[in-house]
Amino acid sequence: MQRVAGDLAGAKATAEEMLENLDALSSHPPDKVVFAAALSQLYAAKGEKDPALNAAEQAIAALPNAKEGVTEPSLEQNLALIQTIFGENSRAISILTHLLQTSYW
């Protein structure tokens, strides 16, 4: 919210505070996927494009082989958000177009 309000320095400082704890949590099941997605948003708040995109993509890849009906689309939506933050709109639109045709249940 700080970033949306235009407080980029505040958003970066808040993200930095949260990063260490969340990074440690993101490596432990069963919540690994959820924490990896949150980690991607923290990196985005700090303006770190590559780590943000990598964490968002890793969250999707970390799902079990039998992908979950609600979780996978949510993680794809998160990836699209991160892509949008960094101006990769065409990639985000591709994901969102796919999600519009996907049942979450």
Buried (B, 14 or more C-beta within 10 A) or exposed (E): EBBEEEEEEBBBBBBEEBBEEBBEBBEEEEEBBBBBBBBBBBBBBBBBBEBBBBBBBBBBEBBEEEEEEEBBBBBBBBBBBBBBBBEBEEBBEEBBEEBEEEEEE
